[in-house]
Amino acid sequence: MCDLPYVGNITKKHLAKNVGFADVAKNDTWLERVSDFVSAKYVDELTEYLSSEFDESKHVVDVILWRFCADNDLQKT
């Protein structure tokens, strides 16, 4: 991925995912919380594992995890 002025790491991944440039998951607050909960070192580690385990893209894994967290109002404990 490249550097873009005024665009941070999370937004960069979000743009790449939504525009279709890359099959990535964004390391936002929700996915960081899920990763911590399951003791994954990084969001990428979690999404890569789930992507290969369920034969889905990282983008789909991202959306499913994000939607579950948002719908269930999961808060950091």
mmJSON file of the N, C-alpha and C atoms, coordinates in Angstrom:
{"data_MODEL":{"atom_site":{
"group_PDB":["ATOM","ATOM","ATOM","ATOM","ATOM","ATOM","ATOM","ATOM","ATOM","ATOM","ATOM","ATOM","ATOM","ATOM","ATOM","ATOM","ATOM","ATOM","ATOM","ATOM","ATOM","ATOM","ATOM","ATOM","ATOM","ATOM","ATOM","ATOM","ATOM","ATOM","ATOM","ATOM","ATOM","ATOM","ATOM","ATOM","ATOM","ATOM","ATOM","ATOM","ATOM","ATOM","ATOM","ATOM","ATOM","ATOM","ATOM","ATOM","ATOM","ATOM","ATOM","ATOM","ATOM","ATOM","ATOM","ATOM","ATOM","ATOM","ATOM","ATOM","ATOM","ATOM","ATOM","ATOM","ATOM","ATOM","ATOM","ATOM","ATOM","ATOM","ATOM","ATOM","ATOM","ATOM","ATOM","ATOM","ATOM","ATOM","ATOM","ATOM","ATOM","ATOM","ATOM","ATOM","ATOM","ATOM","ATOM","ATOM","ATOM","ATOM","ATOM","ATOM","ATOM","ATOM","ATOM","ATOM","ATOM","ATOM","ATOM","ATOM","ATOM","ATOM","ATOM","ATOM","ATOM","ATOM","ATOM","ATOM","ATOM","ATOM","ATOM","ATOM","ATOM","ATOM","ATOM","ATOM","ATOM","ATOM","ATOM","ATOM","ATOM","ATOM","ATOM","ATOM","ATOM","ATOM","ATOM","ATOM","ATOM","ATOM","ATOM","ATOM","ATOM","ATOM","ATOM","ATOM","ATOM","ATOM","ATOM","ATOM","ATOM","ATOM","ATOM","ATOM","ATOM","ATOM","ATOM","ATOM","ATOM","ATOM","ATOM","ATOM","ATOM","ATOM","ATOM","ATOM","ATOM","ATOM","ATOM","ATOM","ATOM","ATOM","ATOM","ATOM","ATOM","ATOM","ATOM","ATOM","ATOM","ATOM","ATOM","ATOM","ATOM","ATOM","ATOM","ATOM","ATOM","ATOM","ATOM","ATOM","ATOM","ATOM","ATOM","ATOM","ATOM","ATOM","ATOM","ATOM","ATOM","ATOM","ATOM","ATOM","ATOM","ATOM","ATOM","ATOM","ATOM","ATOM","ATOM","ATOM","ATOM","ATOM","ATOM","ATOM","ATOM","ATOM","ATOM","ATOM","ATOM","ATOM","ATOM","ATOM","ATOM","ATOM","ATOM","ATOM","ATOM","ATOM","ATOM","ATOM","ATOM","ATOM","ATOM","ATOM","ATOM","ATOM","ATOM","ATOM","ATOM","ATOM","ATOM"],
"id":[1,2,3,4,5,6,7,8,9,10,11,12,13,14,15,16,17,18,19,20,21,22,23,24,25,26,27,28,29,30,31,32,33,34,35,36,37,38,39,40,41,42,43,44,45,46,47,48,49,50,51,52,53,54,55,56,57,58,59,60,61,62,63,64,65,66,67,68,69,70,71,72,73,74,75,76,77,78,79,80,81,82,83,84,85,86,87,88,89,90,91,92,93,94,95,96,97,98,99,100,101,102,103,104,105,106,107,108,109,110,111,112,113,114,115,116,117,118,119,120,121,122,123,124,125,126,127,128,129,130,131,132,133,134,135,136,137,138,139,140,141,142,143,144,145,146,147,148,149,150,151,152,153,154,155,156,157,158,159,160,161,162,163,164,165,166,167,168,169,170,171,172,173,174,175,176,177,178,179,180,181,182,183,184,185,186,187,188,189,190,191,192,193,194,195,196,197,198,199,200,201,202,203,204,205,206,207,208,209,210,211,212,213,214,215,216,217,218,219,220,221,222,223,224,225,226,227,228,229,230,231],
"type_symbol":["N","C","C","N","C","C","N","C","C","N","C","C","N","C","C","N","C","C","N","C","C","N","C","C","N","C","C","N","C","C","N","C","C","N","C","C","N","C","C","N","C","C","N","C","C","N","C","C","N","C","C","N","C","C","N","C","C","N","C","C","N","C","C","N","C","C","N","C","C","N","C","C","N","C","C","N","C","C","N","C","C","N","C","C","N","C","C","N","C","C","N","C","C","N","C","C","N","C","C","N","C","C","N","C","C","N","C","C","N","C","C","N","C","C","N","C","C","N","C","C","N","C","C","N","C","C","N","C","C","N","C","C","N","C","C","N","C","C","N","C","C","N","C","C","N","C","C","N","C","C","N","C","C","N","C","C","N","C","C","N","C","C","N","C","C","N","C","C","N","C","C","N","C","C","N","C","C","N","C","C","N","C","C","N","C","C","N","C","C","N","C","C","N","C","C","N","C","C","N","C","C","N","C","C","N","C","C","N","C","C","N","C","C","N","C","C","N","C","C","N","C","C","N","C","C","N","C","C","N","C","C"],
"label_atom_id":["N","CA","C","N","CA","C","N","CA","C","N","CA","C","N","CA","C","N","CA","C","N","CA","C","N","CA","C","N","CA","C","N","CA","C","N","CA","C","N","CA","C","N","CA","C","N","CA","C","N","CA","C","N","CA","C","N","CA","C","N","CA","C","N","CA","C","N","CA","C","N","CA","C","N","CA","C","N","CA","C","N","CA","C","N","CA","C","N","CA","C","N","CA","C","N","CA","C","N","CA","C","N","CA","C","N","CA","C","N","CA","C","N","CA","C","N","CA","C","N","CA","C","N","CA","C","N","CA","C","N","CA","C","N","CA","C","N","CA","C","N","CA","C","N","CA","C","N","CA","C","N","CA","C","N","CA","C","N","CA","C","N","CA","C","N","CA","C","N","CA","C","N","CA","C","N","CA","C","N","CA","C","N","CA","C","N","CA","C","N","CA","C","N","CA","C","N","CA","C","N","CA","C","N","CA","C","N","CA","C","N","CA","C","N","CA","C","N","CA","C","N","CA","C","N","CA","C","N","CA","C","N","CA","C","N","CA","C","N","CA","C","N","CA","C","N","CA","C","N","CA","C","N","CA","C","N","CA","C","N","CA","C","N","CA","C","N","CA","C"],
"label_alt_id":[null,null,null,null,null,null,null,null,null,null,null,null,null,null,null,null,null,null,null,null,null,null,null,null,null,null,null,null,null,null,null,null,null,null,null,null,null,null,null,null,null,null,null,null,null,null,null,null,null,null,null,null,null,null,null,null,null,null,null,null,null,null,null,null,null,null,null,null,null,null,null,null,null,null,null,null,null,null,null,null,null,null,null,null,null,null,null,null,null,null,null,null,null,null,null,null,null,null,null,null,null,null,null,null,null,null,null,null,null,null,null,null,null,null,null,null,null,null,null,null,null,null,null,null,null,null,null,null,null,null,null,null,null,null,null,null,null,null,null,null,null,null,null,null,null,null,null,null,null,null,null,null,null,null,null,null,null,null,null,null,null,null,null,null,null,null,null,null,null,null,null,null,null,null,null,null,null,null,null,null,null,null,null,null,null,null,null,null,null,null,null,null,null,null,null,null,null,null,null,null,null,null,null,null,null,null,null,null,null,null,null,null,null,null,null,null,null,null,null,null,null,null,null,null,null,null,null,null,null,null,null],
"label_comp_id":["MET","MET","MET","CYS","CYS","CYS","ASP","ASP","ASP","LEU","LEU","LEU","PRO","PRO","PRO","TYR","TYR","TYR","VAL","VAL","VAL","GLY","GLY","GLY","ASN","ASN","ASN","ILE","ILE","ILE","THR","THR","THR","LYS","LYS","LYS","LYS","LYS","LYS","HIS","HIS","HIS","LEU","LEU","LEU","ALA","ALA","ALA","LYS","LYS","LYS","ASN","ASN","ASN","VAL","VAL","VAL","GLY","GLY","GLY","PHE","PHE","PHE","ALA","ALA","ALA","ASP","ASP","ASP","VAL","VAL","VAL","ALA","ALA","ALA","LYS","LYS","LYS","ASN","ASN","ASN","ASP","ASP","ASP","THR","THR","THR","TRP","TRP","TRP","LEU","LEU","LEU","GLU","GLU","GLU","ARG","ARG","ARG","VAL","VAL","VAL","SER","SER","SER","ASP","ASP","ASP","PHE","PHE","PHE","VAL","VAL","VAL","SER","SER","SER","ALA","ALA","ALA","LYS","LYS","LYS","TYR","TYR","TYR","VAL","VAL","VAL","ASP","ASP","ASP","GLU","GLU","GLU","LEU","LEU","LEU","THR","THR","THR","GLU","GLU","GLU","TYR","TYR","TYR","LEU","LEU","LEU","SER","SER","SER","SER","SER","SER","GLU","GLU","GLU","PHE","PHE","PHE","ASP","ASP","ASP","GLU","GLU","GLU","SER","SER","SER","LYS","LYS","LYS","HIS","HIS","HIS","VAL","VAL","VAL","VAL","VAL","VAL","ASP","ASP","ASP","VAL","VAL","VAL","ILE","ILE","ILE","LEU","LEU","LEU","TRP","TRP","TRP","ARG","ARG","ARG","PHE","PHE","PHE","CYS","CYS","CYS","ALA","ALA","ALA","ASP","ASP","ASP","ASN","ASN","ASN","ASP","ASP","ASP","LEU","LEU","LEU","GLN","GLN","GLN","LYS","LYS","LYS","THR","THR","THR"],
"label_asym_id":["A","A","A","A","A","A","A","A","A","A","A","A","A","A","A","A","A","A","A","A","A","A","A","A","A","A","A","A","A","A","A","A","A","A","A","A","A","A","A","A","A","A","A","A","A","A","A","A","A","A","A","A","A","A","A","A","A","A","A","A","A","A","A","A","A","A","A","A","A","A","A","A","A","A","A","A","A","A","A","A","A","A","A","A","A","A","A","A","A","A","A","A","A","A","A","A","A","A","A","A","A","A","A","A","A","A","A","A","A","A","A","A","A","A","A","A","A","A","A","A","A","A","A","A","A","A","A","A","A","A","A","A","A","A","A","A","A","A","A","A","A","A","A","A","A","A","A","A","A","A","A","A","A","A","A","A","A","A","A","A","A","A","A","A","A","A","A","A","A","A","A","A","A","A","A","A","A","A","A","A","A","A","A","A","A","A","A","A","A","A","A","A","A","A","A","A","A","A","A","A","A","A","A","A","A","A","A","A","A","A","A","A","A","A","A","A","A","A","A","A","A","A","A","A","A","A","A","A","A","A","A"],
"label_entity_id":["1","1","1","1","1","1","1","1","1","1","1","1","1","1","1","1","1","1","1","1","1","1","1","1","1","1","1","1","1","1","1","1","1","1","1","1","1","1","1","1","1","1","1","1","1","1","1","1","1","1","1","1","1","1","1","1","1","1","1","1","1","1","1","1","1","1","1","1","1","1","1","1","1","1","1","1","1","1","1","1","1","1","1","1","1","1","1","1","1","1","1","1","1","1","1","1","1","1","1","1","1","1","1","1","1","1","1","1","1","1","1","1","1","1","1","1","1","1","1","1","1","1","1","1","1","1","1","1","1","1","1","1","1","1","1","1","1","1","1","1","1","1","1","1","1","1","1","1","1","1","1","1","1","1","1","1","1","1","1","1","1","1","1","1","1","1","1","1","1","1","1","1","1","1","1","1","1","1","1","1","1","1","1","1","1","1","1","1","1","1","1","1","1","1","1","1","1","1","1","1","1","1","1","1","1","1","1","1","1","1","1","1","1","1","1","1","1","1","1","1","1","1","1","1","1","1","1","1","1","1","1"],
"label_seq_id":[1,1,1,2,2,2,3,3,3,4,4,4,5,5,5,6,6,6,7,7,7,8,8,8,9,9,9,10,10,10,11,11,11,12,12,12,13,13,13,14,14,14,15,15,15,16,16,16,17,17,17,18,18,18,19,19,19,20,20,20,21,21,21,22,22,22,23,23,23,24,24,24,25,25,25,26,26,26,27,27,27,28,28,28,29,29,29,30,30,30,31,31,31,32,32,32,33,33,33,34,34,34,35,35,35,36,36,36,37,37,37,38,38,38,39,39,39,40,40,40,41,41,41,42,42,42,43,43,43,44,44,44,45,45,45,46,46,46,47,47,47,48,48,48,49,49,49,50,50,50,51,51,51,52,52,52,53,53,53,54,54,54,55,55,55,56,56,56,57,57,57,58,58,58,59,59,59,60,60,60,61,61,61,62,62,62,63,63,63,64,64,64,65,65,65,66,66,66,67,67,67,68,68,68,69,69,69,70,70,70,71,71,71,72,72,72,73,73,73,74,74,74,75,75,75,76,76,76,77,77,77],
"pdbx_PDB_ins_code":[null,null,null,null,null,null,null,null,null,null,null,null,null,null,null,null,null,null,null,null,null,null,null,null,null,null,null,null,null,null,null,null,null,null,null,null,null,null,null,null,null,null,null,null,null,null,null,null,null,null,null,null,null,null,null,null,null,null,null,null,null,null,null,null,null,null,null,null,null,null,null,null,null,null,null,null,null,null,null,null,null,null,null,null,null,null,null,null,null,null,null,null,null,null,null,null,null,null,null,null,null,null,null,null,null,null,null,null,null,null,null,null,null,null,null,null,null,null,null,null,null,null,null,null,null,null,null,null,null,null,null,null,null,null,null,null,null,null,null,null,null,null,null,null,null,null,null,null,null,null,null,null,null,null,null,null,null,null,null,null,null,null,null,null,null,null,null,null,null,null,null,null,null,null,null,null,null,null,null,null,null,null,null,null,null,null,null,null,null,null,null,null,null,null,null,null,null,null,null,null,null,null,null,null,null,null,null,null,null,null,null,null,null,null,null,null,null,null,null,null,null,null,null,null,null,null,null,null,null,null,null],
"Cartn_x":[0.845,0.0,0.89,0.339,1.127,0.685,1.492,1.165,0.347,-0.669,-1.478,-1.486,-1.366,-1.355,-2.657,-2.523,-3.649,-4.53,-4.057,-4.818,-4.013,-4.582,-3.894,-4.057,-3.474,-3.446,-4.845,-5.725,-7.069,-7.857,-7.827,-8.558,-7.994,-6.672,-6.037,-6.58,-6.674,-7.202,-8.689,-9.419,-10.846,-11.071,-10.309,-10.434,-10.063,-8.955,-8.509,-9.562,-10.174,-11.195,-12.454,-12.929,-14.197,-14.097,-12.954,-12.778,-12.453,-11.98,-11.677,-10.234,-9.35,-7.935,-7.249,-7.751,-7.085,-8.095,-7.82,-8.658,-8.046,-8.45,-7.914,-9.056,-8.73,-9.645,-9.054,-9.901,-9.388,-9.265,-8.198,-7.971,-8.62,-9.949,-10.682,-10.893,-11.567,-11.79,-12.499,-13.525,-14.291,-13.426,-12.674,-11.842,-10.67,-10.177,-9.139,-9.691,-10.919,-11.535,-11.739,-12.215,-12.407,-11.063,-10.046,-8.713,-8.179,-8.349,-7.924,-8.691,-9.991,-10.848,-10.413,-9.985,-9.578,-8.061,-7.365,-5.912,-5.119,-5.637,-4.875,-3.912,-2.717,-1.729,-2.116,-2.725,-3.083,-4.432,-5.092,-6.345,-6.089,-4.979,-4.663,-4.538,-3.978,-3.851,-5.237,-6.14,-7.501,-8.239,-8.206,-8.972,-8.384,-7.071,-6.46,-6.869,-6.862,-7.267,-8.729,-9.624,-11.055,-11.321,-10.606,-10.758,-10.422,-9.322,-8.938,-9.81,-10.195,-11.006,-12.395,-12.982,-14.343,-14.388,-13.231,-13.134,-13.911,-13.669,-14.273,-13.154,-13.45,-12.452,-12.282,-11.147,-10.907,-11.92,-12.3,-13.309,-14.625,-15.056,-16.312,-16.176,-15.047,-14.808,-14.892,-14.265,-14.305,-15.747,-16.526,-17.912,-18.75,-18.58,-19.352,-19.003,-17.725,-17.322,-17.774,-17.588,-17.997,-19.505,-20.292,-21.746,-22.202,-21.616,-21.966,-21.682,-20.504,-20.141,-21.051,-21.301,-22.141,-23.577,-24.109,-25.49,-25.675,-24.636,-24.734,-24.128,-23.743,-23.221,-22.164,-21.209,-20.163,-19.239,-19.071,-18.202,-16.961,-15.902,-14.671,-14.9,-14.501,-14.694,-13.422],
"Cartn_y":[-1.179,0.0,1.242,2.339,3.561,4.555,5.585,6.648,7.716,8.193,9.281,10.404,11.645,12.74,12.798,12.97,13.135,11.898,10.76,9.524,8.551,8.157,7.252,5.791,4.922,3.49,2.877,3.216,2.635,3.13,4.422,4.985,4.457,4.296,3.766,2.371,1.52,0.174,0.218,1.114,1.262,1.646,2.606,3.025,1.894,1.217,0.118,-0.984,-1.271,-2.315,-1.899,-0.7,-0.256,0.016,0.469,0.748,-0.535,-1.539,-2.814,-2.972,-2.134,-2.232,-3.405,-3.802,-4.865,-5.596,-6.87,-7.659,-7.55,-6.526,-6.259,-6.021,-6.165,-5.779,-4.545,-3.627,-2.428,-2.697,-2.23,-2.46,-1.35,-1.321,-0.319,-0.797,0.005,-0.305,-1.631,-1.908,-3.14,-4.365,-4.364,-5.529,-5.652,-4.53,-4.592,-5.269,-4.943,-5.553,-7.053,-7.453,-8.882,-9.6,-9.003,-9.603,-9.777,-8.761,-8.863,-9.962,-10.035,-11.015,-12.447,-12.713,-14.071,-14.255,-13.275,-13.314,-13.393,-12.767,-12.647,-11.475,-11.608,-10.538,-9.302,-9.541,-8.45,-8.737,-7.689,-7.845,-8.692,-8.449,-9.219,-10.71,-11.052,-12.462,-13.1,-12.423,-12.927,-13.031,-11.971,-11.98,-12.948,-13.093,-14.071,-15.491,-15.774,-17.108,-17.385,-16.461,-16.672,-16.727,-15.921,-15.916,-17.287,-17.865,-19.178,-20.295,-20.186,-21.23,-21.342,-20.198,-20.195,-19.895,-19.828,-19.581,-18.327,-17.26,-15.95,-14.926,-13.833,-12.764,-12.077,-11.436,-10.67,-9.537,-8.993,-7.931,-8.429,-9.618,-10.179,-10.466,-11.02,-11.283,-9.976,-8.934,-7.611,-7.151,-7.206,-6.72,-7.54,-8.851,-9.707,-9.397,-9.32,-9.027,-7.633,-6.66,-5.293,-5.217,-5.835,-5.782,-6.456,-7.601,-8.3,-7.411,-6.804,-5.941,-4.723,-4.092,-2.895,-3.217,-4.319,-4.694,-5.09,-5.623,-6.084,-5.103,-3.925,-2.86,-3.381,-4.13,-4.688,-3.571,-3.49,-2.476,-3.134,-2.382,-2.91,-3.187,-4.387,-4.728,-4.608],
"Cartn_z":[0.0,0.0,0.0,-0.427,-0.516,0.554,0.723,1.662,0.941,1.609,1.082,2.11,1.674,2.632,3.428,4.729,5.65,5.776,5.304,5.394,6.243,7.383,8.291,7.899,8.693,8.397,8.306,9.246,9.239,8.028,7.773,6.631,5.319,5.243,4.038,3.725,4.741,4.542,4.191,4.832,4.563,3.098,2.615,1.221,0.265,0.536,-0.338,-0.386,0.752,0.836,0.085,0.329,-0.264,-1.759,-2.219,-3.637,-4.4,-3.684,-4.314,-4.736,-4.204,-4.546,-3.861,-2.702,-1.942,-1.076,-0.841,0.07,1.458,2.181,3.509,4.482,5.754,6.823,7.488,7.878,8.544,10.039,10.611,12.032,12.866,12.833,13.588,15.026,15.818,17.231,17.418,16.618,16.778,16.549,15.464,15.16,16.127,16.632,17.67,18.923,19.298,20.483,20.302,19.128,18.856,18.887,18.281,18.272,19.688,20.505,21.912,22.63,22.38,23.047,22.758,21.517,21.141,21.2,21.768,21.961,20.657,19.608,18.362,18.523,17.991,18.124,17.319,16.157,15.252,14.611,14.157,13.413,12.172,11.49,10.278,10.573,11.715,12.083,12.214,12.883,13.063,11.733,10.937,9.688,8.664,8.641,7.727,8.115,9.418,9.882,9.517,9.855,9.58,8.077,7.324,5.872,5.287,5.722,5.191,5.757,7.016,7.657,7.018,6.661,6.116,4.623,3.983,2.545,2.141,2.862,2.578,2.446,1.801,1.691,3.043,3.223,4.457,4.572,3.431,3.407,4.014,3.634,4.158,5.652,6.068,7.488,8.277,7.76,8.392,8.589,7.533,7.592,8.573,8.563,9.474,10.924,11.238,12.621,13.048,12.16,12.478,12.72,11.848,11.975,13.265,13.598,14.836,16.042,16.069,17.199,17.284,16.156,16.144,16.531,16.023,16.332,17.789,18.392,19.766,20.764,20.275,21.109,22.093,21.573,22.421,22.897,24.162,24.769,25.322,25.398,25.97,27.445,27.872,29.28,30.061],
"occupancy":[1.0,1.0,1.0,1.0,1.0,1.0,1.0,1.0,1.0,1.0,1.0,1.0,1.0,1.0,1.0,1.0,1.0,1.0,1.0,1.0,1.0,1.0,1.0,1.0,1.0,1.0,1.0,1.0,1.0,1.0,1.0,1.0,1.0,1.0,1.0,1.0,1.0,1.0,1.0,1.0,1.0,1.0,1.0,1.0,1.0,1.0,1.0,1.0,1.0,1.0,1.0,1.0,1.0,1.0,1.0,1.0,1.0,1.0,1.0,1.0,1.0,1.0,1.0,1.0,1.0,1.0,1.0,1.0,1.0,1.0,1.0,1.0,1.0,1.0,1.0,1.0,1.0,1.0,1.0,1.0,1.0,1.0,1.0,1.0,1.0,1.0,1.0,1.0,1.0,1.0,1.0,1.0,1.0,1.0,1.0,1.0,1.0,1.0,1.0,1.0,1.0,1.0,1.0,1.0,1.0,1.0,1.0,1.0,1.0,1.0,1.0,1.0,1.0,1.0,1.0,1.0,1.0,1.0,1.0,1.0,1.0,1.0,1.0,1.0,1.0,1.0,1.0,1.0,1.0,1.0,1.0,1.0,1.0,1.0,1.0,1.0,1.0,1.0,1.0,1.0,1.0,1.0,1.0,1.0,1.0,1.0,1.0,1.0,1.0,1.0,1.0,1.0,1.0,1.0,1.0,1.0,1.0,1.0,1.0,1.0,1.0,1.0,1.0,1.0,1.0,1.0,1.0,1.0,1.0,1.0,1.0,1.0,1.0,1.0,1.0,1.0,1.0,1.0,1.0,1.0,1.0,1.0,1.0,1.0,1.0,1.0,1.0,1.0,1.0,1.0,1.0,1.0,1.0,1.0,1.0,1.0,1.0,1.0,1.0,1.0,1.0,1.0,1.0,1.0,1.0,1.0,1.0,1.0,1.0,1.0,1.0,1.0,1.0,1.0,1.0,1.0,1.0,1.0,1.0,1.0,1.0,1.0,1.0,1.0,1.0,1.0,1.0,1.0,1.0,1.0,1.0],
"B_iso_or_equiv":[0.0,0.0,0.0,0.0,0.0,0.0,0.0,0.0,0.0,0.0,0.0,0.0,0.0,0.0,0.0,0.0,0.0,0.0,0.0,0.0,0.0,0.0,0.0,0.0,0.0,0.0,0.0,0.0,0.0,0.0,0.0,0.0,0.0,0.0,0.0,0.0,0.0,0.0,0.0,0.0,0.0,0.0,0.0,0.0,0.0,0.0,0.0,0.0,0.0,0.0,0.0,0.0,0.0,0.0,0.0,0.0,0.0,0.0,0.0,0.0,0.0,0.0,0.0,0.0,0.0,0.0,0.0,0.0,0.0,0.0,0.0,0.0,0.0,0.0,0.0,0.0,0.0,0.0,0.0,0.0,0.0,0.0,0.0,0.0,0.0,0.0,0.0,0.0,0.0,0.0,0.0,0.0,0.0,0.0,0.0,0.0,0.0,0.0,0.0,0.0,0.0,0.0,0.0,0.0,0.0,0.0,0.0,0.0,0.0,0.0,0.0,0.0,0.0,0.0,0.0,0.0,0.0,0.0,0.0,0.0,0.0,0.0,0.0,0.0,0.0,0.0,0.0,0.0,0.0,0.0,0.0,0.0,0.0,0.0,0.0,0.0,0.0,0.0,0.0,0.0,0.0,0.0,0.0,0.0,0.0,0.0,0.0,0.0,0.0,0.0,0.0,0.0,0.0,0.0,0.0,0.0,0.0,0.0,0.0,0.0,0.0,0.0,0.0,0.0,0.0,0.0,0.0,0.0,0.0,0.0,0.0,0.0,0.0,0.0,0.0,0.0,0.0,0.0,0.0,0.0,0.0,0.0,0.0,0.0,0.0,0.0,0.0,0.0,0.0,0.0,0.0,0.0,0.0,0.0,0.0,0.0,0.0,0.0,0.0,0.0,0.0,0.0,0.0,0.0,0.0,0.0,0.0,0.0,0.0,0.0,0.0,0.0,0.0,0.0,0.0,0.0,0.0,0.0,0.0,0.0,0.0,0.0,0.0,0.0,0.0,0.0,0.0,0.0,0.0,0.0,0.0],
"pdbx_formal_charge":[null,null,null,null,null,null,null,null,null,null,null,null,null,null,null,null,null,null,null,null,null,null,null,null,null,null,null,null,null,null,null,null,null,null,null,null,null,null,null,null,null,null,null,null,null,null,null,null,null,null,null,null,null,null,null,null,null,null,null,null,null,null,null,null,null,null,null,null,null,null,null,null,null,null,null,null,null,null,null,null,null,null,null,null,null,null,null,null,null,null,null,null,null,null,null,null,null,null,null,null,null,null,null,null,null,null,null,null,null,null,null,null,null,null,null,null,null,null,null,null,null,null,null,null,null,null,null,null,null,null,null,null,null,null,null,null,null,null,null,null,null,null,null,null,null,null,null,null,null,null,null,null,null,null,null,null,null,null,null,null,null,null,null,null,null,null,null,null,null,null,null,null,null,null,null,null,null,null,null,null,null,null,null,null,null,null,null,null,null,null,null,null,null,null,null,null,null,null,null,null,null,null,null,null,null,null,null,null,null,null,null,null,null,null,null,null,null,null,null,null,null,null,null,null,null,null,null,null,null,null,null],
"auth_seq_id":[1,1,1,2,2,2,3,3,3,4,4,4,5,5,5,6,6,6,7,7,7,8,8,8,9,9,9,10,10,10,11,11,11,12,12,12,13,13,13,14,14,14,15,15,15,16,16,16,17,17,17,18,18,18,19,19,19,20,20,20,21,21,21,22,22,22,23,23,23,24,24,24,25,25,25,26,26,26,27,27,27,28,28,28,29,29,29,30,30,30,31,31,31,32,32,32,33,33,33,34,34,34,35,35,35,36,36,36,37,37,37,38,38,38,39,39,39,40,40,40,41,41,41,42,42,42,43,43,43,44,44,44,45,45,45,46,46,46,47,47,47,48,48,48,49,49,49,50,50,50,51,51,51,52,52,52,53,53,53,54,54,54,55,55,55,56,56,56,57,57,57,58,58,58,59,59,59,60,60,60,61,61,61,62,62,62,63,63,63,64,64,64,65,65,65,66,66,66,67,67,67,68,68,68,69,69,69,70,70,70,71,71,71,72,72,72,73,73,73,74,74,74,75,75,75,76,76,76,77,77,77],
"auth_comp_id":["MET","MET","MET","CYS","CYS","CYS","ASP","ASP","ASP","LEU","LEU","LEU","PRO","PRO","PRO","TYR","TYR","TYR","VAL","VAL","VAL","GLY","GLY","GLY","ASN","ASN","ASN","ILE","ILE","ILE","THR","THR","THR","LYS","LYS","LYS","LYS","LYS","LYS","HIS","HIS","HIS","LEU","LEU","LEU","ALA","ALA","ALA","LYS","LYS","LYS","ASN","ASN","ASN","VAL","VAL","VAL","GLY","GLY","GLY","PHE","PHE","PHE","ALA","ALA","ALA","ASP","ASP","ASP","VAL","VAL","VAL","ALA","ALA","ALA","LYS","LYS","LYS","ASN","ASN","ASN","ASP","ASP","ASP","THR","THR","THR","TRP","TRP","TRP","LEU","LEU","LEU","GLU","GLU","GLU","ARG","ARG","ARG","VAL","VAL","VAL","SER","SER","SER","ASP","ASP","ASP","PHE","PHE","PHE","VAL","VAL","VAL","SER","SER","SER","ALA","ALA","ALA","LYS","LYS","LYS","TYR","TYR","TYR","VAL","VAL","VAL","ASP","ASP","ASP","GLU","GLU","GLU","LEU","LEU","LEU","THR","THR","THR","GLU","GLU","GLU","TYR","TYR","TYR","LEU","LEU","LEU","SER","SER","SER","SER","SER","SER","GLU","GLU","GLU","PHE","PHE","PHE","ASP","ASP","ASP","GLU","GLU","GLU","SER","SER","SER","LYS","LYS","LYS","HIS","HIS","HIS","VAL","VAL","VAL","VAL","VAL","VAL","ASP","ASP","ASP","VAL","VAL","VAL","ILE","ILE","ILE","LEU","LEU","LEU","TRP","TRP","TRP","ARG","ARG","ARG","PHE","PHE","PHE","CYS","CYS","CYS","ALA","ALA","ALA","ASP","ASP","ASP","ASN","ASN","ASN","ASP","ASP","ASP","LEU","LEU","LEU","GLN","GLN","GLN","LYS","LYS","LYS","THR","THR","THR"],
"auth_asym_id":["A","A","A","A","A","A","A","A","A","A","A","A","A","A","A","A","A","A","A","A","A","A","A","A","A","A","A","A","A","A","A","A","A","A","A","A","A","A","A","A","A","A","A","A","A","A","A","A","A","A","A","A","A","A","A","A","A","A","A","A","A","A","A","A","A","A","A","A","A","A","A","A","A","A","A","A","A","A","A","A","A","A","A","A","A","A","A","A","A","A","A","A","A","A","A","A","A","A","A","A","A","A","A","A","A","A","A","A","A","A","A","A","A","A","A","A","A","A","A","A","A","A","A","A","A","A","A","A","A","A","A","A","A","A","A","A","A","A","A","A","A","A","A","A","A","A","A","A","A","A","A","A","A","A","A","A","A","A","A","A","A","A","A","A","A","A","A","A","A","A","A","A","A","A","A","A","A","A","A","A","A","A","A","A","A","A","A","A","A","A","A","A","A","A","A","A","A","A","A","A","A","A","A","A","A","A","A","A","A","A","A","A","A","A","A","A","A","A","A","A","A","A","A","A","A","A","A","A","A","A","A"],
"auth_atom_id":["N","CA","C","N","CA","C","N","CA","C","N","CA","C","N","CA","C","N","CA","C","N","CA","C","N","CA","C","N","CA","C","N","CA","C","N","CA","C","N","CA","C","N","CA","C","N","CA","C","N","CA","C","N","CA","C","N","CA","C","N","CA","C","N","CA","C","N","CA","C","N","CA","C","N","CA","C","N","CA","C","N","CA","C","N","CA","C","N","CA","C","N","CA","C","N","CA","C","N","CA","C","N","CA","C","N","CA","C","N","CA","C","N","CA","C","N","CA","C","N","CA","C","N","CA","C","N","CA","C","N","CA","C","N","CA","C","N","CA","C","N","CA","C","N","CA","C","N","CA","C","N","CA","C","N","CA","C","N","CA","C","N","CA","C","N","CA","C","N","CA","C","N","CA","C","N","CA","C","N","CA","C","N","CA","C","N","CA","C","N","CA","C","N","CA","C","N","CA","C","N","CA","C","N","CA","C","N","CA","C","N","CA","C","N","CA","C","N","CA","C","N","CA","C","N","CA","C","N","CA","C","N","CA","C","N","CA","C","N","CA","C","N","CA","C","N","CA","C","N","CA","C","N","CA","C","N","CA","C","N","CA","C","N","CA","C","N","CA","C"],
"pdbx_PDB_model_num":[1,1,1,1,1,1,1,1,1,1,1,1,1,1,1,1,1,1,1,1,1,1,1,1,1,1,1,1,1,1,1,1,1,1,1,1,1,1,1,1,1,1,1,1,1,1,1,1,1,1,1,1,1,1,1,1,1,1,1,1,1,1,1,1,1,1,1,1,1,1,1,1,1,1,1,1,1,1,1,1,1,1,1,1,1,1,1,1,1,1,1,1,1,1,1,1,1,1,1,1,1,1,1,1,1,1,1,1,1,1,1,1,1,1,1,1,1,1,1,1,1,1,1,1,1,1,1,1,1,1,1,1,1,1,1,1,1,1,1,1,1,1,1,1,1,1,1,1,1,1,1,1,1,1,1,1,1,1,1,1,1,1,1,1,1,1,1,1,1,1,1,1,1,1,1,1,1,1,1,1,1,1,1,1,1,1,1,1,1,1,1,1,1,1,1,1,1,1,1,1,1,1,1,1,1,1,1,1,1,1,1,1,1,1,1,1,1,1,1,1,1,1,1,1,1,1,1,1,1,1,1]
}}}
